Amino acid sequence: MNKTDHYNFMREAIRLSVENVRLGKGGPFGAVVVKDGKIIARGANNVTKSNDPTAHAEVVAIRKACQVLGTFQLDGCEIYTSCEPCPMCLGAIYWARPDKLYYANSKEDAATIEFDDQFIYEELARPISERKLFTQQMMRGEAMEAFEKWKNSLAKIEY
């Protein structure tokens, strides 16, 4: 893939982010997933339109790409996104396992327009007992049954 292709893919992610704001569909974020030099999926933030806090551009694009490819992993793919991914999207990207990730605006840029995820990074670095969101482990013994069944299953698909 040549340098021009990279710029064109990023321009498409940026175009999606601008269009999303223009159409009032959600936040200023767009993403594309590329495989073998072709865009196979596009996504734009539609959190407010869909009432889905997970409907960030990267997650939308990953979901579409996985449907197109018929798999839950994006081996051989690259993701281009108009902004550095938030912690949730970064987690989804790592789980999807693309080969590369490219972004335009930084998380610091996003913070200047009130999309500041720094508090999440800070929360994740704290011990559970010190986090702002009350969190308590319970019923581990009962829940372990599913883990044991998974561990011993011959039909599992590992990821």
C-alpha positions, 0 to 999 in steps of 0.5 A, spaced: 500 500 500 502 506 498 502 513 502 497 516 497 492 510 499 493 511 507 492 518 506 485 517 502 483 512 507 484 517 513 481 522 509 474 517 508 474 517 516 475 524 516 469 525 511 465 521 515 466 525 522 465 531 518 458 528 515 456 526 521 456 532 525 453 536 518 447 531 519 446 531 526 447 524 527 452 524 533 459 526 535 465 528 530 468 521 529 469 516 523 472 510 522 474 505 516 476 498 516 481 496 510 483 489 508 487 488 501 487 495 500 480 496 500 475 499 505 470 494 507 467 497 513 465 504 515 463 507 521 460 514 524 459 515 531 451 514 533 451 514 540 445 519 541 441 517 535 441 510 537 441 511 545 447 506 545 453 508 549 457 503 545 456 506 538 462 509 537 465 510 530 470 504 531 466 499 534 460 501 529 466 499 523 469 493 527 462 490 527 460 491 520 467 489 518 466 482 522 460 481 519 463 482 512 468 478 513 464 473 517 469 472 523 470 476 529 478 477 528 480 482 523 487 479 521 490 483 515 486 489 516 487 496 518 483 501 522 483 508 520 479 513 525 478 520 525 481 521 532 485 517 537 480 511 540 477 512 547 479 506 552 473 502 550 474 503 542 481 501 544 479 495 547 475 493 542 480 494 537 485 490 541 480 484 541 479 485 534 486 484 532 487 488 526 494 489 524 495 496 524 491 502 527 492 510 524 488 516 527 488 523 526 486 527 532 489 526 538 485 524 545 488 531 547 484 534 541 478 531 543 478 533 550 478 540 548 471 539 545 469 536 551 470 529 549 475 527 555 476 520 557 482 522 561 478 520 567 477 513 565 484 512 564 485 514 571 480 510 574 483 504 570 489 505 574 486 505 580 485 499 585 478 497 584 476 499 591 478 506 590 474 507 583 468 512 583 464 507 581 462 502 586 464 495 584 464 489 588 465 481 586 460 476 588 458 469 587 464 467 584 464 460 586 457 459 582 460 463 576 466 459 576 461 453 573 461 457 566 468 458 566 470 450 568 465 448 562 468 453 557 475 450 559 473 443 558 469 444 552 471 441 546 466 445 541 469 452 544 472 457 539 478 460 542 479 468 541 
